[in-house]
Amino acid sequence: MKKNVKEFFIRTLSDPILIYTTVVMMSMMYHYGAAMTPVYGIITYISGWAFFRLFEYMQKHNLIGAALYMIAFFAVTRLAGYCINVGREIYPITWGVWFLTPQDALDYSFWYTFALFVLFDMFMASVIYYFTRVRYRIFMNFLIFIIPFAVYGKEYEKMPTYFIILMALGYILTMIYMRSLNETERTKIVNKPDTWRSVAVFTVIFAVISSTVPKPEVEADRTVLETLINADQFTDRLIAMLNVFRDDTDGSQFRSTASNIPVYYVSADEPLRLKTLTYTSYDFSTDKWSAGVLDEKEEKITPDMPMDMTGNSIYAEALLKAAQTDSSFADRYNIDADTGLKIPAAKKVRIYSAVQSGKYAPVPQSSYAITRTSYVGRVAMTATGLIKAYEGNFMQTNTFDYEYYPDVFFANETNRNFISSLSDYDYYEMTLQAEDILADEYMNSPNGEYRDYIGGLLQELQFTERYYQEYLNNYLDYGNNERIKKFAEEITADCSTEYEKASKLRWYFYMNDYTYDTEFSTQGKNAEDFIFDTKTGVCYEYATAMTLMARSIGIPARYCEGFNMQTEFKSENVRTNGYDIDYVVTAQDAHGFPELYLRGYGWLSFEPTMTDAVAEEESTASGNLSKAGIFILILSLLTLVGIMIYPTVSHMVFIKRNNRREPNQAVYMTIHRLCRLYNVGEGNTARDAQKIIKDFSGADISETVLMFEKSEYGGEKLDENCRQKSMEEYIAAYVALKETKKENRRRRKLKRS
């Protein structure tokens, strides 16, 4: 007995199909959380073993097995649902949106990721087992094999090489194991050890070659194309188009084919958004944004560095400090002084100008200080957070050093709840009171780090006091377009905070079939047309629409232009003034986006333009793979479902159609379908088919064959009774075929065991 149990566990735990399933799941889950991959592998191995035992039981006990499978399915879906519900409480977007969104644009969510794993775990175990052990299908196994690749492909991400090799090896060995080395009643392996030896040699050679042979890297050389025009003229034109201040903009620069000549080089830990221009007023009649007073107003002018800038989350920190300093302030605004705000650690970024930059410098998102610039002369900060040359222009090769907070403040639940708790109070009055408290604290503190810290918080409150009313006066104008206002209110009806409303507006464009198209003509159209009718445009249209919709529901918003920093700098051993270059920003990265003012936090940029990166990659093979990945995944799943239900559906369709045919045609089609179901070759007669069917399943179709001969060879007109009789024999033969195949599978399993 112990020996049998031991052999059972050795056989089942070393099952190559189980190991292959584990590799497939690990390769896929690596994409969603690399650190958890070994854990997912262990869970897959254990749960897969349990699922496989369930599947074996189902084949021997159909009814009870099916019931157990439904119970398991219910348990898995309930577990996934629980994880999704927990994740939704601490994550700002729904699970479905999270799954469709590129993971490198999101913060890691354990609960959402585990829900995805749970669902895929049962799905993969089921389909891999079914199409190997139950119905061996090479094509379906291939579709299953490419699902992990499709998951990576939909986000233009490369699967790690070792996972590709393991996946390929697992697929090859699984196919060989289930076909060539799997003995059946018709196939006997005379010398199995020698066969396995050949397979092992092939597998080792494949693995070695895959691991060691260098993979070619091809990078297009655009030198000839870029030098076809005069470089100086092009640079002047580029700067005129992108970098100097313009009184108005219609987004035309985003619809042209820009060069990939570098505009900036950047040393940074992560990709950032750079802001170079802001606009206040939108004209529906011309579809243009124009600059206002705040866009040019100089808030600070200094010859010295560093220079403090508006600090976003610093406002929340200032309110909390005021509550900790004065308990009456905390009581009045119901602020828990013990709240631990999660302010992200500050980071540094250095930007190198590659061309003459005009009057405005690029400003990374969430910057709170410019610490240094190689520009000789005074610089100024505008009321909208831009950095400009107060005297003359910035020049080529100027550098700019900033400190910023990573844009993840709202990813933390404590932070979101703190901001939400302030929404019911008079924002301006609260700011004034906090300012008075910190002003006294500043005056009573000795010189040192603490006093400097309080001074920074106080400056943020003073800046807010100075400009909040200006925000309400300038950044709530949406042209009194009631259609836009009503629509924005409908979209955000179930939202309770400004951040939730802003996020809902952003995701609306992602989920409602808007199209990014640089060639679409917007002449004679405006933001209203884009929102309701055309749903087609470039980042200008997306950003304009979100800005106006936010304004219509009371959230101050402004339209901004700049660059998305997204292309890694690939040249090795290139350093500038001792700094490594991490990213290159080109004219192709020019971008329009909205900034919204969220009370309690400050200005936050959003990205409603879902397809910017995709549109820029349309002409490349990698871009095509990125777009095709999700399509392949969906197509694979649909094909899988279609193949599984096809026999039943085609049987039902045949019965329905045959009942509407003339009796002679119905009898002919019955013989034709039975020959196809029983794999009767074309060279056989109806009598041959009758015998083959009888021998295989015991079904009798003699009357149908007789009627077929009378109709085809005797020209006899058949009646309704003839059609009815042929259908009865067809159904009986169809049922007998299913039962015979089922019995044959059972015998083969008994023989293997």
N, C-alpha and C positions, 0 to 999 in steps of 0.2 A: 504493500500500500504506500509506504513512504517513498519507495523507488518510483512508483507511478506518479505521485505528487511532484517529486523532484523533476522527473522528466517533463511533466506538464509545464512547470514553471520555466525550465530551461528552454523548452520549445517555444512557449508563448512570449517570453521576455526577449528572446533573440530573434523574434519575428522580423524579417527585413522590411515588411510592409509597415510595421509599427515604427521602426527606426526611420524609415523614409518619411512617414507622416510627421514625426518629431522634427526632422530637418526642415521640412516645408514650413511648419509653423514657426520655428526659430528664425528662419530667414526672413519671414514676413514681419514678425514682431520686432526684429532688430530695428526696423524702420521707425517704429513708434516709441521705442525706449531701449537703447542699446544696453544700458546697465542691467536691465531686467531680463535680457535674453536667456541666460542660463536658467533662471527661475521658470520662465515660460516653457523652456525645454523639458525641465523635470516634470512640471504639471502636465504637459502634453503627453509625455511618456506614460505617466501613471493613468491619466484619464483615458488615453488612447487604448491602453491595455484593457481597462474596464469596458470601454465601448465595444472593443472587438469581441470580448466574451459575450456581451449582450447580443451582438450581431450573429454570433454562432448559435446562440440559444434561439434567436428569431427564426433561423433557417430550419430548426428542428420542431419548433413549437410556434407556428405562424400566429395564431390568435393571441396567445398569452404574450409572445414576443413582441407583437405589434403594440399591445397594451403597455408593456414595459417601456418600449421605445417612446411612446407618447408621453408617459410619465417622465422619462428622462428629458425629453424635449421641453416639456412644461417646466421642469425644474431649472433647466439651463436658461430658458427665456426669462423666467422669474428672477434668476440670479443676475442676468444681464440687465433686466429692468431696474432692479434694486441699485446696481452700480450706476446706472444712468441717472436715476433720481438723486442719488447722493452727489454725483458729479455736478448735476445741474444746480444744486444749492450753493456750490462753491466756485462754479466756473461761469463766466459771463455769457456763454453761447450754448445753444442746444447741441446734443450729441450728433445729430445729423449734419449740422453745419460744421461741427468740429471734424467729422470724418471726411467731408468734402474739401476742407481747407488744408492747404499745404502745411505740414507739421512744423517746418522751420519758421512759419509765421506765427506760431502759437506757443504758449507756455505748456509744459508737460502736465497732463491730467491723468493721474493714476486710475481714477475710477472710470473715466471714459475709455482709457486704454484697456483696462481689464474687462470691461463690458464687450469691447470688440474682440478681445482674445477668447472669451467664453463662447461667443457666437461662432467664430471661425473654427474653434477647436472641435466642436461637435460636427460642424459642416464638413471640415476637411477629413475627419475620421470616418464620417459616413460615406462620402463620395469616393475616397481613395479605397476603402474596403470594398465598396460595392462594385467598382469598376476594375477590381483585381480579383477578388475572391468569389464574387457572385456572378458578374457578367464581365468578362475580360474584354476591355475595349481600349485599344492603343490610342485612338483619336481622343477619347474622353480623358484618358490619363494625361495626354499632352495639354489639353485645355486646363486641367487642374494644375499641371506643372507651371504654366505661365501666369497663374493668378498672382503669386508673389512678385513676379517681374512687373505685372500690370500695376500693382500697388505702388512700386517705386516709380514706374514710368509716368503715372498720372501727375507726379510732382517733379518730374525731371530730376530724379535722384538716382545715383548708381548703386546697385546692390554690391556689397563688399565681395571681392573676388573669391574669397574662400567659401562664401555661401553659394556663389554661382557654381563653383567646382563641386561642392557637396551635393547641391541640388541635381546637377547633371549626372554625377555618379549614382546617386540614389535612384534617379529616373531610369538610367540604363540598366542597373542591376535589377530593379523591380520588374522591368519589362522582360529581361532575360529569365529571371526567376519564375515569373508567372507564365511564360510561354514556352521557351525553349527547354527549360529544365523541369517543367511541370508535367508529369506523366498523366495520361488519360487512357481511356479505353482504346483509343485509336493510335496513341503515340507512346512508344516505349523508348527510353533512353538506354542504349546498350552499354555505353561506357561513360556514365555520368561523371566520375572523378576527372577523367581527361577533359571533358567538356568544361567543367568548372575551372580546371587549370587554365584553359585557353581564355576563359572569361576573366579570370584573375589577372593574367598577363596583360590583356587589353585594357582592363580598368587601371592598372598601375601605370601603364604607359600614358594613358589619357590624362591621369592626374598629374603626372610629372610634367608632361608637355604644357598642360594648362597652367601649372604653377610657376614654371621657370622661363618659358619663352616670353620675351618682352612683347608687350602689346604696343602697336604703333600709335603715336599721338599725332594727329594731323591738325595743324592750325593754319587757317587761310592767311596768305600773305596779301594784304591790301595796299602794299606800298605803291604799286603802279597806279592803282585807281585813285589813291589819295593825292598823287603828284601830277595827275592829269590837269589839275587847275593850279593857279598860282597860290602858293601857301599863304603868303601875306594877305592877299585879297580874301582868301577863304576865312582866315582867322578874323579879319575885320568884320566880315559878314556874319560869322558865327557869334561874335561878341555883340554885334548890333542886334542880333536876333534874340539872344538868350540872356545876356548878363547886365547890360546897362538898364537904368531905370526907364520905364515907359509909362506915360500917363494913362494909357489904356491897353487892353489886350483882348483879342477875340479867340485865342487858342490856335491861331493858324500855324504857329511854329510846331505844334504837336502833330499836325497833319502832313508835314513835309518829311522827306527822307533825309534824315540828318546823318552826318559823318560820324565815324567812330574815332576821330581825332580827339585825344585827351583834353579835357577842360581842367580837371583837378586830379591830383594824386593824393591819396589819403592813408594815413597810418592810424588804424583803429582796430579794436577788438571785434567789432561786429558791423554789419551794414547799417547805415543810418540814412535818414532823409535830410537833405540840405535845403534850406529856405533862402531864397535870394530876393524875392519880391512879394509884396502884399497889396491887395486891392480892397476897396470899401464898397463902391456903388456899382450896381448892375442895371443895365438898360435893356429892357425886353425888346424894344423896337430895333436895336442894332445888335443885340446879343453880344455886348461888350461889357467888360469890367473897367472901371476907371479908379484912379487913385484918389484918396481923400486926404484930409488934413493929418490924420493920425499916421498915414503911411509915410509921410515925410517929416513929421515933427520930431525934432531931436530932443530926446529925453535926457541924455547924458553926453557931455563932451569932455574928453580927458586926454592929457598927454601921457598918462601913466597907466601901467598895467599891474595887476589885473583890474578889470572893470566888471562889476556885478551886473547881471542881467536878470530879467524876470525868471523866477525859478520854479514855476508850476507847483509841485508838491510842497514847496517851501511855505506856501500860504497855509496849508493844513497843519504843518508843523508849528507855524507861528500861533495859530489858534489854540492848539493843544498846550503850547508853552504858556500862553496867557491863562488858560484854565488851571494849569499847575501852579501858577504864580498867585492867582487870585481866585479863591474858592467861590466868591459871589458870582464871578463871571461864569465859572463852571456850572453853578446851580442855575443861573438864568438861562443858559443855553443847553442845559442838560448834557454837558460834556463830561465823560468819565475821564478824570485826570490820570487815571492809571492805564488808559488805553496805550497799547504799544504799537504805534504806527510803524509799518514796515517800509521805511524809506530805502530805496535801493542804493547800494554803494556807488559813490561817484566814480566816473571814468574820464579818461583823457583822450583827446583826438587831435591830430595835427593834419592840417590841410595845406597842400602845396598847389599854388596856381600854376597851370601850364600855359595859360594865355593871358593877355592883358585883360584884367577883370572889371574894368569900369569903376563905378563909385561904390558898388555894393559887394560885400564879401559873403561867401556861403556860410550859413549858420546851421550847425547840426541841431536836430530836434532835441528839445528838453535841455538846451544849454542854460547854465546858470552863471557862467562867467567866461569872458575871453581873457586868457591869462598872458598872451604874448602875441605880437605880430612883428614881422620883419619890415613892415611898412614904416617909413620915416615920416612922421607927422601925426597930427591928432586924428583920432577916430571918434565917431559918435554912435550912440545907440538910439534908434527911433522908438517911438511909442509902440510899434508893432513888433519889436524885438529884432530888427535888422541891424547889421553893423555896416556903417558907411564911412567912406573917407571924407573927413570934414574939410580937408584941403586937398584939392586935386583928385587924382584917381589912384586906385590900387594898380600895381604894375605886375607884369609877368614875373614869375618866380617868387612873389610874396608868399609868406607862410602865415598861417593863423592857428593858434593853439586855443582849444576850448576845454572846459570841464562841463560834464553833463550828467544827468541822471538817466539811466536806462528807462525806456518807456514801458515800465511794467507795474506802475503804481496800482492800477485798477485790477491787476490780476490777483491781488490779495484781498480776501474777504473782509478782514479787519479794516483795511483802508476804505473799501467800498462802503461799509456800514457807517464809518465815521463821516464820510462826505454826505451820505444819505441823511444822517441825523440832523444836518444843518439846514435842510431844505425848507423847514417851516418858519424860519426866523428872518427878520429884516437883515439882509446881507450887508447893506451899507452901514447900518447902525452897529452891527456886530463887529465889523472891521474897525470902526472908529474906537470902540471900547477896547478891543484888543490892542490897538495901536497905543492908546493912553497907558495901558498896563505895562507894555513892553518898553515904552519910552521912560517910564519911571524906573523900571528894572535896569535899563541901560545906564541911566544917570547915576544910579546908586551902586553900580558894579565897578570894581577896580579894573584898571587896564589889564588886558590879558586875553586868553583864548575865549573865556566865557563871555566877556564883554563884546568881543568881535562876533561871536555867535549870535548874541541877542541883537547886535546891530544889523546883521544880515537878515534876521527875521523881521526886524522893524522896517527895514527898507522895503521888503516885500509888501507889508501892510500899507505903507505909505504910497507905494506905487499903485496898489489896488484902490486905495481911497481917491487917488488923483484921477484915475482913468475909468473906474467902473461905470460912472454915469455917462461917460463918453461912449463906452461900449453899448449901453442901452440906447443912446441917441443915434449911433452910427451903424451898429451891426445887427439891428433888428428889422431893417427895411427889406421887405420881400416884394415890393411893388403892389402891395395890397391884393395880391392874386389869391382870391378866395378858393379857387380850384386847388391850388397847391396847398394852401393852409388846411382845407378840409381833408385832403388826401394824407398829409403828414400826420394830422390828428388821428385818422383812422389807423395808420400803420403803428403808431405809438400808444394806442388807447390802453393797452394792458401794461404799460411801463410806469413805474413809480418814481424813478430818479432820472436826472438829466443824462447820466452816463448810459443808462439802459435805453433811453430814447435815442441818443446819438448812435449807439451800437445797432439798434433796430433799423435806423435809417440806412446805415452803412450796409448791413447784411441784406436789406431789401433789394439792392441792385445786384447782389450776387445770386439771389435765388429766383429772380423773375425774368429771365431770358433777355437781359440787356446784352448788347453786342458791341465789342470794341472793333472799330473799323476806321483806319486812317484814310480810306478812299471815299467814304460816305460824304456826300455833299450836304452841308448844313446851311447853305445859303437860303435866306428867307425864313430860317427856323430859329427858335430860341429854347430856353430851358423848359418851358411848358410843353413844347412839342416833343422834346427828348423824353420827358418823364412819362407822358401819356400816349404818345403816338409812335414816333420813330424807334425809340429805345436803342438808338445806334449813335455812336460818336466816339470821341477819344477822351482822355482824362479830363480835358477842359469841361466837357458836358457833364461827366459824372460829378466832378468837384463843384461845379456851379449848381447843379441840381441839389446836392446834399446841403450846400451852404444856404440856399434859399429855403429849403424845407425845414432846416434847423431854426432859421430865423422866424419862420411862420409859427412855430410852437414855443417861441420865447427864449430860445438859446442863442446868445450872441455868436455870430460866425463871420469869418472872413475868407476870401479866396486867396490862395497863395500859389506861387510858382517857385520852382527850384529844380532839384535833381534827386532821383532815387539812386543811392549808392548801392550797387548790387553786383558789380563785376570784380571778381578777385584778380589781383595783379599777378600774372603768372611768371614773369621774368625772374630768374633766380639771381641772388647775390647783388641786387640793386638796392642801394641805400642812399638816402638824401640827408645830409647833415647828421649822420649817425643814426637815422631812423629807418626802419624797414618800411617799405611801401606795401600795404595790404590790399588796397582797392584802387581802381582807376575809374574816373567818372568822365564819360564822353557826352557829346551832344545828343546821342541816342537816349541818354538817361534823363533828359529834360522831362519835367513832370508838373502837373497841376494837382492841387489837393486842397481840402478844406481844413481850417483850424476852428475849433469850437471852444467857447469859454464856458467851463463847467464850474459853477459856484462851489467854493470850498477847495478847489484845486488850481485852476488857472487854464491856460490855453493848452489844448491837446489836439494834435493832428490826427486825422482819420484817413483811411484808404478805401473809398467806395469803388475804385476802378479795379475790378477783378482781373481783367485780361491784359493789362499793360505788358507784362513780361512775355506772355504767350504771343501777343501780336508782334513783338520785336523778333521772335524766333521762328516765324512762320516759314521762312525760306530755308531753314536748316533742318537736317535730318534729325538732330536731337530735339528740335522743337516739334517736329512731327511725331516723334516717339512720345513726347510729353503729352500731346493732345490725344494720341491714340491709346495711351495706357489705360485710361478709365473706360474708353470705348471697348477695348479688348476684354477688360474685366467684366463689363456688363454683358457683352456678347457671349463670353464664355459661360456665364451663369445662365443666360437665356437658352443657349444651346444645350446645356446640361439638362435643364428642366424640359426643354422640347423633346430631347431624345428619350427621356424617361417616360414621358406621357404619350409619346407618338403611337405606340402599338394600340393602346386603348382608344385614343382619339380616332385613329384611322379606321379601326374596326367599327366604331359607332357611326362615323361619316359614311362608310361603305354601306351599312345597313340602311341608313336614311336615304341615300341616293339610289340604291338598288330598288327600294320600294316604290320609287317614282318612275323607274324605267319600264319600257315595254317588256313583256314576259320573255320574248326571244333574246333581247339584249341583256336582260337581267340574268338569265341562265348562262349566257356566254361570259359575262363579267364574273359570275360566281366561280366558274371553272378557272378563269384567268387568275383570280385572286387566290384561290386555293393552291394553284401551282406555285405562285410566288411565296405564299406562306410556308409551304412544305419544300421549297427549293427544288421543284420539279423542273428539269432542264427543258429547253425549247424543242429538243428532238423527240420528246416523248408524246405519245398520243393521249387522248382523254382516258382510254382504258389503262394505259401505263400509269397515269396519274392516280387513277382509282386504286390500283394495286399498291403503289408506293405509299399512299395515304393510309390504306388499310394495314399495311405491314408496319408502319411507323407508330400509329396511334390507335389503330383499331376502328377508326371512324369509317362509316359506310356512306359513300356518295354515289352509289350505283344508279339510283333514279335520276339524279342530276346529270350524270354522264349519259344516260339513255335519252333524256330530253335534249341534251346538247347535240347528240348525234341526229336526232329527228329534225332538229332545227337547222343545223349546219349542213348536213348531208342530204336530208330528205325534203327540206324546204317547208316543213310543217309549221303551221301557225300555232303557237302555244297560247294557253289561256292563263287566267289569274291563278288557278290552282297550281299550275306548273311552277310559276314564280314563287308561290308560297312554299311549296315543297322544297324547292332548291334552297330557299333561305333557311328552312329548318335544318337541312343537311349541312349547310355552310356553318351555322351557329354551332351545331353538334361537333363538326370537325374542328372548329376554332377552339372550343372548350377542351376537346380531346388533345389537341396539340399542346395547349398550356399545361394540362395535367401531365402529359408524357414528359415534357421538358422538365417540369418540376420534379418528377419521379427520378429522371436520369441524373439530375443534380444531386438529389438525396443519395442515390447509389454511389456516385463518385465520392461524396464526402465520407460515406461509411467506409468505402474502400481505402481512402487516404488515412482515416483514423484507425 
